[in-house]
C-alpha cells in the first residue's frame, strides 16, 4: 500500500506508482531516442491490460467501472474525430505535410479523453476541475518564474506576467461554490483562446498539429467547463484515487 500522507489527495497502488515512473522515464528518454516512447506505452497501458486479464487486482469495482467508462468515452471521441478526418481528406485533394502527426493526434486524443473522463467520474466535477485549474495556474507561475530568472525581469514585470494565472486560481475557488457559473466562464475562456491563437482557422496545412496543441492546452479547460456545467448540486463523496 502507498505510504503517502493521508492529506495527500492521491493514494496510488504500487503498480500505479511503477507505471507512472515508467511513463515519466519514457518521456524523458525520448530526448535520447523516440523508441523509448514504447516505455510510455507500457506504463500507460500495461496495468490496464493486466487488470483486464485478471492478473492484477489493485482496483475496486468502482475504480474499474470508472476506468472502463472512460475508455468508452475515449473510443467515442476518437472515433468521431476519425470519421470527420476521413470525410475531410476524402472530400477533396488534401494532404498532410507531416503524416506522423496523425498518430500524435490520436495518441493525445485517446489519452486525454480517458484521463479526464476517469478523473471526473472518480473525484467528481468540482474536485477534479478545481485541481486542474490549480495545476494550470501553478504551471503558469512556474513558467513565469523560470522566464523571469532567465531574463532578469523586474519585480513589476514579474507581477504583470503573473496576472494571467490569477483567473485560474479564482475559477478554482468559484468552481467549488458555483460550479455552473465557473463552467460557463471556462467555456468562454476556452473559446477566447481558440479565437486568440487562430485555432479556428483549420486548413489542410498544419491542421493536425494545431489540433494536437489545442487539445493539450484547451482540452483541460473545455473539459472542466463541460463537467461543471453538468455538475449536480451535491456530488457523492468518494475516496481519493
C-alpha positions as CSV (number, residue, x, y, z in Angstrom):
1,X,0.0,0.0,0.0
2,X,1.0,3.6,-0.6
3,X,2.6,5.3,2.4
4,X,1.8,8.8,1.2
5,X,0.3,11.1,3.9
6,X,-3.4,10.9,4.4
7,X,-4.0,14.5,3.5
8,X,-2.4,13.9,0.1
9,X,-5.2,13.5,-2.5
10,X,-3.6,10.7,-4.5
11,X,-3.0,7.3,-2.9
12,X,-1.8,5.0,-5.7
13,X,-1.2,1.3,-5.6
14,X,2.4,0.1,-6.1
15,X,1.5,-0.9,-9.7
16,X,0.3,2.6,-10.4
17,X,3.5,4.1,-9.0
18,X,5.7,1.8,-11.1
19,X,3.6,2.6,-14.2
20,X,3.8,6.4,-13.5
21,X,7.6,6.1,-13.2
22,X,7.8,4.2,-16.5
23,X,5.8,7.0,-18.2
24,X,7.9,9.8,-16.8
25,X,11.1,7.9,-17.6
26,X,10.0,7.1,-21.1
27,X,9.1,10.8,-21.8
28,X,12.4,12.0,-20.5
29,X,14.4,9.3,-22.6
30,X,12.7,10.4,-25.8
31,X,15.4,13.1,-25.9
32,X,17.8,10.1,-26.5
33,X,15.6,8.1,-28.8
34,X,11.9,8.0,-29.7
35,X,12.0,4.3,-29.3
36,X,11.7,5.0,-25.5
37,X,8.1,6.1,-26.2
38,X,7.4,2.4,-26.1
39,X,8.2,2.6,-22.4
40,X,5.5,5.2,-22.1
41,X,3.0,2.8,-23.7
42,X,4.0,0.0,-21.3
43,X,3.5,2.3,-18.3
44,X,0.2,3.8,-19.5
45,X,-1.4,0.7,-21.0
46,X,0.3,-2.2,-19.3
47,X,-1.6,-2.1,-15.9
48,X,-4.9,-1.9,-17.7
49,X,-4.1,-4.9,-19.8
50,X,-3.1,-6.9,-16.8
51,X,-6.3,-5.9,-15.0
52,X,-8.5,-6.9,-17.9
53,X,-6.7,-10.3,-18.0
54,X,-7.3,-10.7,-14.2
55,X,-3.6,-10.8,-13.3
56,X,-3.6,-7.5,-11.5
57,X,-6.3,-6.8,-8.9
58,X,-5.4,-3.5,-7.3
59,X,-8.6,-1.6,-8.1
60,X,-12.0,-2.0,-6.5
61,X,-15.2,-2.3,-8.6
62,X,-16.0,1.4,-8.6
63,X,-12.5,2.3,-9.9
64,X,-12.7,-0.4,-12.6
65,X,-16.1,0.9,-13.8
66,X,-14.8,4.5,-13.9
67,X,-11.8,3.4,-16.0
68,X,-13.9,1.3,-18.3
69,X,-16.5,4.1,-18.8
70,X,-13.6,6.5,-19.5
71,X,-12.3,4.0,-22.1
72,X,-15.7,4.1,-23.8
73,X,-15.6,7.9,-23.8
74,X,-12.2,7.8,-25.4
75,X,-13.5,5.4,-28.1
76,X,-16.4,7.7,-28.9
77,X,-14.3,10.9,-29.1
78,X,-11.5,9.3,-31.1
79,X,-14.0,7.5,-33.4
80,X,-15.9,10.7,-34.1
81,X,-12.7,12.6,-34.9
82,X,-11.6,9.7,-37.2
83,X,-14.9,9.9,-39.1
84,X,-14.5,13.7,-39.5
85,X,-10.9,13.4,-40.7
86,X,-11.8,10.6,-43.2
87,X,-14.6,12.7,-44.6
88,X,-12.4,15.8,-44.8
89,X,-9.5,14.2,-46.6
90,X,-11.7,12.1,-49.0
91,X,-13.9,15.0,-50.0
92,X,-11.1,16.7,-51.9
93,X,-7.4,16.8,-52.9
94,X,-5.9,17.4,-49.5
95,X,-2.6,16.2,-48.0
96,X,-0.8,16.4,-44.7
97,X,2.7,17.6,-44.8
98,X,3.7,15.6,-41.7
99,X,1.6,12.3,-41.7
100,X,3.2,11.1,-38.4
101,X,1.3,13.9,-36.7
102,X,-1.9,11.9,-37.2
103,X,-0.5,9.3,-34.8
104,X,0.3,12.1,-32.3
105,X,-3.2,13.4,-32.7
106,X,-5.0,10.2,-31.8
107,X,-2.5,9.3,-29.1
108,X,-3.1,12.6,-27.4
109,X,-6.9,12.5,-28.0
110,X,-7.2,9.0,-26.6
111,X,-5.0,9.6,-23.5
112,X,-6.5,13.0,-22.6
113,X,-10.1,11.8,-23.0
114,X,-9.5,8.7,-20.9
115,X,-7.6,10.5,-18.2
116,X,-10.0,13.4,-17.7
117,X,-13.1,11.2,-18.0
118,X,-11.8,8.8,-15.4
119,X,-10.9,11.6,-13.0
120,X,-14.2,13.3,-13.4
121,X,-16.0,10.0,-12.8
122,X,-14.0,9.2,-9.7
123,X,-13.4,12.5,-8.0
124,X,-16.5,14.4,-9.3
125,X,-16.7,17.5,-11.4
126,X,-16.0,20.1,-8.7
127,X,-13.0,18.4,-7.2
128,X,-11.4,17.5,-10.5
129,X,-12.0,20.8,-12.1
130,X,-10.6,22.6,-9.0
131,X,-7.4,20.6,-9.1
132,X,-7.0,21.0,-12.9
133,X,-7.3,24.8,-12.6
134,X,-4.9,24.9,-9.6
135,X,-2.3,22.9,-11.7
136,X,-2.8,25.2,-14.7
137,X,-2.3,28.3,-12.5
138,X,0.7,26.8,-10.8
139,X,2.4,25.8,-14.0
140,X,1.9,29.3,-15.4
141,X,3.5,30.8,-12.3
142,X,6.5,28.4,-12.6
143,X,6.9,29.3,-16.3
144,X,6.9,33.0,-15.4
145,X,9.4,32.4,-12.6
146,X,11.7,30.5,-14.9
147,X,11.4,33.1,-17.6
148,X,11.9,36.0,-15.1
149,X,15.1,34.4,-13.8
150,X,16.5,33.8,-17.2
151,X,15.7,37.4,-18.5
152,X,16.2,39.1,-15.1
153,X,12.8,40.6,-15.2
154,X,12.0,43.4,-12.8
155,X,9.6,42.8,-9.8
156,X,6.9,44.9,-11.6
157,X,7.3,42.9,-14.8
158,X,7.1,39.6,-12.8
159,X,3.8,40.7,-11.3
160,X,2.4,41.8,-14.7
161,X,3.4,38.5,-16.3
162,X,1.9,36.5,-13.4
163,X,-1.5,38.1,-13.7
164,X,-2.9,35.6,-16.3
165,X,-2.5,32.9,-13.5
166,X,-5.0,34.7,-11.3
167,X,-8.1,33.7,-13.2
168,X,-7.2,30.0,-12.9
169,X,-7.0,30.3,-9.1
170,X,-10.2,32.4,-9.0
171,X,-12.1,29.9,-11.1
172,X,-10.8,27.1,-8.9
173,X,-12.4,28.8,-5.9
174,X,-15.6,29.7,-7.9
175,X,-16.0,26.1,-9.2
176,X,-16.3,24.7,-5.7
177,X,-19.2,27.0,-4.8
178,X,-20.9,28.0,-8.0
179,X,-19.9,25.2,-10.5
180,X,-22.2,26.2,-13.3
181,X,-21.1,29.8,-13.3
182,X,-17.5,28.7,-13.3
183,X,-18.3,26.2,-16.1
184,X,-19.8,28.9,-18.3
185,X,-16.8,31.2,-17.7
186,X,-14.4,28.3,-18.6
187,X,-16.2,27.6,-21.8
188,X,-15.9,31.3,-22.7
189,X,-12.2,31.3,-21.8
190,X,-11.6,28.2,-24.0
191,X,-13.5,29.9,-26.9
192,X,-11.4,33.1,-26.4
193,X,-8.1,31.1,-26.6
194,X,-9.3,29.3,-29.7
195,X,-10.0,32.7,-31.3
196,X,-6.9,34.4,-29.9
197,X,-4.5,31.8,-31.2
198,X,-6.4,31.4,-34.5
199,X,-7.1,27.7,-34.0
200,X,-10.5,28.1,-35.6
201,X,-8.7,28.6,-39.0
202,X,-8.5,25.0,-39.8
203,X,-6.8,24.1,-43.1
204,X,-5.0,21.1,-44.6
205,X,-1.7,22.7,-43.9
206,X,-0.8,22.2,-40.2
207,X,-4.3,21.2,-39.3
208,X,-3.4,18.2,-37.3
209,X,-0.5,19.9,-35.4
210,X,-2.9,22.8,-34.5
211,X,-5.4,20.3,-33.2
212,X,-2.8,18.5,-31.0
213,X,-1.7,21.8,-29.5
214,X,-5.3,22.8,-28.9
215,X,-6.2,19.5,-27.2
216,X,-3.2,19.8,-24.8
217,X,-3.9,23.5,-24.0
218,X,-7.6,23.9,-24.3
219,X,-8.8,20.4,-23.6
220,X,-8.5,20.5,-19.7
221,X,-10.3,23.9,-19.6
222,X,-13.0,22.9,-22.0
223,X,-13.5,19.5,-20.3
224,X,-13.7,21.2,-16.8
225,X,-16.2,23.7,-18.2
226,X,-18.5,21.0,-19.6
227,X,-18.2,18.9,-16.4
228,X,-19.0,21.9,-14.1
229,X,-22.0,22.9,-16.3
230,X,-23.4,19.4,-15.7
231,X,-22.4,19.2,-12.0
232,X,-25.0,18.2,-9.5
233,X,-25.9,20.4,-6.6
234,X,-24.2,17.9,-4.3
235,X,-21.8,15.3,-5.6
236,X,-21.3,12.0,-3.9
237,X,-18.2,11.9,-1.7
238,X,-15.6,9.3,-2.9
239,X,-12.3,8.2,-1.6
240,X,-9.4,9.9,-3.3
241,X,-7.8,7.8,-6.1
